[in-house]
Amino acid sequence: MQVSFFARRYLISNILINAPSMSTRGAKKRRVETSGDKASTVASCIMNNLEKTKDLAYKKWQENYVKGVPVRGNKMKAIREAIASSAAADLKVEEGLIAAQELLESKYGDDKLAAIVMLSEYVLCEGGNRKKPRKDLDKEMFLSKMEKMYEGTRINDWSTADWFSLKVLGPFVVDLPDAKRAKFAKRLLQWSHAPVKASTIWKRRAGHVSFVMHITPHHKQTRGDDLFYDGFIADVLKACETVILACPFDRFTNTGAGWVLRNCYLADTNRTRELLTKLAPNMTPEGLKYALEKCKDKAFKNKLTKLQKKD
């Protein structure tokens, strides 16, 4: 079938009018690249700053303390200054998340700690002001992004894992409005119940360690069930039970759960004693020692020690 000259002309005109222009497509691409580039520039600037301020004596001490994790050699003050002297305060939420991810992907422990400070003070808060929580933060998106941070080797040692839990995850949930706090606390606790083959030890540990500072009453601060929801302490105990039974005798599973159980002992002594009696045969001496640190009952301590399996 032949198409008339005018019909062809009409069809071509329609295609040209409705098709996005090269300049429009290019502009969209440039906007995406600019957002990512800005975040990468900030991450690179922070790492360069940390390389300039490294303390070799502190590097030696830190690498001896957290074995297997190389560091440049920066204390927290230098890390905060490295971030403050970059353009971190100008980043939007999405850009801050990209920058933090790039820092976490570094092999150096102090770069990873810089990522944690970025998330805690520049993504959850505005411009590094910890007293000014970011109001426009999408809470669902943030927790989902934090879960993905455990993929690969971004969080792959106990120091980075616990800093992440104590400075990012725990405060994120605690600072939520009452109406949302219980929901997100339950979601985070579920990380402890993740299948061993489908998660990392550090993600499972974060599920309960994130709450370690918010279990027992402290001065006038509300904690435990009163802060989160009725049954919170019971759920924390269940999380600790799950991880220990899933990976008995694993060192970092035991120290993480033991640390949390230490505070649960003060919050709900009877239920914690019952659980420890059940778990003792599957715990390392180190983990059990952590859990019983606040216990003054020597007879009970001796009883649990005898329950432990001998090599």
C-alpha positions as CSV (number, residue, x, y, z in Angstrom):
1,M,0.0,0.0,0.0
2,Q,1.4,3.4,-1.0
3,V,1.3,6.2,1.5
4,S,0.7,9.7,0.1
5,F,3.2,12.4,0.5
6,F,1.0,14.4,2.9
7,A,0.3,11.3,5.0
8,R,4.0,10.6,5.4
9,R,4.6,14.2,6.3
10,Y,1.8,14.1,8.9
11,L,3.2,10.9,10.5
12,I,6.8,12.3,10.7
13,S,5.6,15.5,12.2
14,N,3.7,13.6,14.9
15,I,6.7,11.5,15.8
16,L,9.0,14.6,16.0
17,I,6.5,16.5,18.2
18,N,5.8,13.7,20.7
19,A,9.3,12.3,21.0
20,P,11.4,13.7,23.8
21,S,14.1,15.9,22.5
22,M,17.8,15.0,22.8
23,S,18.3,18.0,25.1
24,T,15.5,16.8,27.4
25,R,16.8,13.3,27.7
26,G,20.3,14.6,28.2
27,A,19.1,17.0,30.9
28,K,17.5,14.1,32.8
29,K,20.6,12.0,32.5
30,R,22.8,15.0,33.7
31,R,20.5,15.5,36.7
32,V,21.0,11.8,37.8
33,E,24.7,12.0,37.2
34,T,25.0,15.3,39.1
35,S,23.3,13.9,42.1
36,G,25.5,10.8,42.2
37,D,28.6,12.9,41.4
38,K,27.9,15.3,44.2
39,A,27.7,12.4,46.7
40,S,30.8,10.8,45.4
41,T,32.7,14.1,45.6
42,V,31.8,14.4,49.3
43,A,32.8,10.8,50.0
44,S,36.1,11.3,48.3
45,C,36.7,14.6,50.1
46,I,36.1,12.9,53.5
47,M,38.4,10.0,52.7
48,N,41.1,12.4,51.5
49,N,40.7,14.5,54.7
50,L,41.0,11.3,56.8
51,E,44.2,10.3,55.0
52,K,45.7,13.7,55.8
53,T,44.9,13.6,59.5
54,K,45.9,10.0,60.2
55,D,47.7,9.2,63.4
56,L,50.1,6.3,63.0
57,A,50.3,5.6,66.7
58,Y,46.5,5.4,67.0
59,K,46.4,3.3,63.8
60,K,48.6,0.7,65.5
61,W,46.5,0.6,68.6
62,Q,43.2,0.5,66.8
63,E,44.3,-2.3,64.4
64,N,45.5,-4.3,67.5
65,Y,42.1,-3.7,69.2
66,V,39.9,-4.6,66.2
67,K,41.9,-7.3,64.6
68,G,41.6,-7.8,60.8
69,V,40.2,-4.4,60.1
70,P,42.7,-1.8,58.6
71,V,42.3,1.8,59.6
72,R,43.9,5.0,58.6
73,G,44.3,6.1,62.2
74,N,41.6,8.7,63.0
75,K,39.7,9.3,66.3
76,M,36.1,10.5,66.4
77,K,37.0,14.2,66.6
78,A,39.1,14.0,63.4
79,I,36.3,12.0,61.6
80,R,33.7,14.7,62.5
81,E,36.0,17.4,61.3
82,A,36.7,15.6,58.0
83,I,32.9,15.4,57.4
84,A,32.3,19.0,58.5
85,S,35.0,20.4,56.1
86,S,33.3,18.6,53.2
87,A,30.0,19.6,51.6
88,A,28.1,17.0,53.5
89,A,25.8,19.5,55.0
90,D,24.5,20.5,51.6
91,L,23.5,16.9,50.5
92,K,19.9,15.9,50.2
93,V,18.8,12.6,51.8
94,E,19.3,10.5,48.7
95,E,22.8,12.0,48.2
96,G,23.7,11.5,51.8
97,L,22.7,7.8,51.5
98,I,24.9,7.4,48.4
99,A,27.9,9.1,50.1
100,A,27.5,6.9,53.2
101,Q,27.3,3.7,51.1
102,E,30.5,4.7,49.3
103,L,32.3,5.3,52.6
104,L,31.0,1.9,54.0
105,E,32.5,0.2,50.9
106,S,36.0,1.4,51.9
107,K,38.3,-1.1,53.5
108,Y,39.2,1.3,56.2
109,G,37.4,1.2,59.5
110,D,37.6,5.0,60.1
111,D,36.0,5.6,56.6
112,K,33.2,3.2,57.7
113,L,32.8,5.1,60.9
114,A,32.5,8.4,58.9
115,A,29.6,6.8,57.0
116,I,27.9,6.0,60.3
117,V,28.4,9.6,61.5
118,M,27.0,10.8,58.1
119,L,23.9,8.7,58.5
120,S,23.4,9.7,62.2
121,E,24.1,13.4,61.9
122,Y,23.6,14.4,58.3
123,V,20.9,12.0,57.0
124,L,18.7,11.5,60.1
125,C,19.4,15.1,61.1
126,E,19.9,18.3,59.2
127,G,23.3,19.8,58.5
128,G,25.1,17.8,61.2
129,N,22.9,19.2,63.9
130,R,21.9,16.3,66.1
131,K,19.2,18.3,67.8
132,K,17.4,18.9,64.5
133,P,15.9,15.7,63.2
134,R,15.1,15.7,59.5
135,K,11.3,16.0,59.1
136,D,11.1,15.1,55.4
137,L,12.7,11.6,55.9
138,D,10.8,8.7,54.4
139,K,11.0,6.3,57.4
140,E,10.1,3.1,55.4
141,M,12.7,3.9,52.7
142,F,15.4,4.7,55.3
143,L,15.0,1.4,57.2
144,S,15.0,-0.6,53.9
145,K,18.1,1.2,52.8
146,M,19.8,0.4,56.1
147,E,19.0,-3.2,55.7
148,K,20.7,-3.2,52.3
149,M,23.8,-1.8,53.9
150,Y,24.5,-5.2,55.3
151,E,25.0,-6.7,51.8
152,G,28.6,-7.5,50.7
153,T,31.4,-6.4,52.9
154,R,30.2,-2.9,53.9
155,I,29.5,-4.0,57.5
156,N,31.8,-7.0,58.2
157,D,33.3,-6.6,61.6
158,W,32.0,-6.2,65.2
159,S,33.2,-2.6,65.6
160,T,31.5,-1.2,62.5
161,A,28.4,-3.3,63.2
162,D,28.0,-2.1,66.8
163,W,28.6,1.6,65.9
164,F,26.0,1.2,63.2
165,S,23.5,-0.3,65.7
166,L,24.1,2.3,68.4
167,K,24.4,5.5,66.4
168,V,22.0,4.8,63.5
169,L,19.5,2.1,64.0
170,G,18.7,2.4,67.7
171,P,18.4,6.2,67.7
172,F,16.3,6.1,64.4
173,V,13.7,3.9,66.1
174,V,13.8,5.7,69.5
175,D,13.3,9.2,68.0
176,L,10.2,8.1,66.1
177,P,6.8,9.4,67.2
178,D,5.0,7.1,69.7
179,A,2.5,5.9,67.0
180,K,5.4,4.6,64.8
181,R,8.0,3.5,67.3
182,A,6.5,0.1,68.2
183,K,6.0,-0.8,64.5
184,F,9.6,-0.1,63.6
185,A,11.0,-1.7,66.8
186,K,9.3,-4.9,65.9
187,R,10.6,-4.7,62.3
188,L,14.1,-4.2,63.5
189,L,13.9,-7.1,66.1
190,Q,12.8,-9.4,63.2
191,W,16.3,-9.1,61.8
192,S,17.5,-11.3,64.6
193,H,15.2,-14.0,63.3
194,A,16.4,-13.9,59.8
195,P,17.6,-17.4,58.4
196,V,21.3,-17.9,58.8
197,K,21.8,-18.7,55.1
198,A,19.9,-15.6,54.0
199,S,21.6,-13.0,56.2
200,T,24.8,-12.1,57.9
201,I,25.8,-12.5,61.5
202,W,26.1,-8.7,61.7
203,K,22.5,-8.0,60.5
204,R,21.1,-10.6,63.0
205,R,23.2,-9.1,65.8
206,A,21.9,-5.6,64.9
207,G,18.3,-6.8,65.4
208,H,18.8,-6.8,69.2
209,V,22.0,-4.9,69.9
210,S,20.4,-1.8,68.5
211,F,18.3,-1.7,71.6
212,V,21.0,-2.4,74.2
213,M,21.0,1.1,75.6
214,H,17.2,1.3,75.7
215,I,16.3,-1.7,77.9
216,T,16.9,-0.8,81.5
217,P,15.6,2.3,83.3
218,H,18.2,5.1,83.5
219,H,17.6,8.2,85.6
220,K,14.5,9.8,84.3
221,Q,14.6,8.3,80.8
222,T,11.8,6.0,79.7
223,R,13.0,2.6,78.5
224,G,12.0,-1.0,77.9
225,D,8.3,-1.7,77.5
226,D,7.3,1.8,78.6
227,L,9.3,3.3,75.7
228,F,8.4,0.8,72.9
229,Y,5.4,-1.4,73.6
230,D,4.1,-4.0,76.1
231,G,6.1,-7.2,75.6
232,F,9.1,-5.5,74.2
233,I,11.6,-7.0,76.7
234,A,10.0,-10.5,76.1
235,D,10.6,-10.0,72.3
236,V,14.2,-8.9,72.9
237,L,14.8,-12.1,75.0
238,K,13.3,-14.1,72.2
239,A,15.6,-12.5,69.7
240,C,18.6,-13.4,71.8
241,E,17.4,-17.0,72.1
242,T,16.9,-17.3,68.4
243,V,20.4,-16.1,67.4
244,I,22.2,-18.3,70.0
245,L,20.3,-21.4,69.1
246,A,20.8,-20.8,65.4
247,C,24.6,-20.3,65.8
248,P,25.6,-21.9,69.2
249,F,29.2,-21.2,70.3
250,D,29.7,-18.6,67.7
251,R,31.8,-15.9,69.4
252,F,30.2,-12.7,68.0
253,T,26.7,-14.1,68.3
254,N,27.3,-14.9,71.9
255,T,29.0,-11.6,72.8
256,G,26.2,-9.6,71.1
257,A,23.4,-11.5,72.8
258,G,25.3,-11.6,76.1
259,W,25.6,-7.8,76.1
260,V,21.9,-7.4,75.6
261,L,21.0,-10.1,78.1
262,R,23.1,-8.3,80.7
263,N,20.7,-5.4,80.6
264,C,17.6,-7.6,80.3
265,Y,18.7,-9.2,83.6
266,L,18.0,-5.9,85.3
267,A,14.8,-5.2,83.4
268,D,13.2,-8.7,83.8
269,T,15.3,-10.8,86.1
270,N,13.1,-13.9,86.4
271,R,12.5,-14.4,82.7
272,T,16.2,-13.7,81.9
273,R,17.3,-16.3,84.4
274,E,14.9,-18.8,82.9
275,L,16.3,-18.1,79.4
276,L,19.9,-18.3,80.5
277,T,19.3,-21.6,82.2
278,K,18.0,-22.9,78.8
279,L,20.7,-21.3,76.7
280,A,23.8,-22.0,78.9
281,P,24.6,-25.3,77.3
282,N,24.8,-23.5,73.9
283,M,26.8,-20.5,75.0
284,T,30.5,-19.8,75.1
285,P,32.0,-19.0,78.5
286,E,32.7,-15.4,77.2
287,G,29.0,-15.0,76.1
288,L,27.7,-16.3,79.4
289,K,30.1,-14.1,81.4
290,Y,28.7,-11.0,79.5
291,A,25.1,-12.0,80.2
292,L,25.8,-12.6,84.0
293,E,27.8,-9.4,84.6
294,K,24.9,-7.7,86.5
295,C,24.0,-10.9,88.4
296,K,25.1,-10.9,92.1
297,D,23.8,-14.5,92.7
298,K,27.0,-16.6,92.9
299,A,25.1,-19.8,93.3
300,F,23.2,-19.2,90.1
301,K,26.4,-18.3,88.2
302,N,28.0,-21.5,89.3
303,K,24.9,-23.5,88.3
304,L,25.0,-22.1,84.8
305,T,28.7,-22.6,84.5
306,K,28.2,-26.3,85.2
307,L,25.6,-26.5,82.6
308,Q,28.0,-25.5,79.8
309,K,29.3,-28.2,77.6
310,K,32.9,-29.1,78.0
311,D,35.3,-29.7,75.1
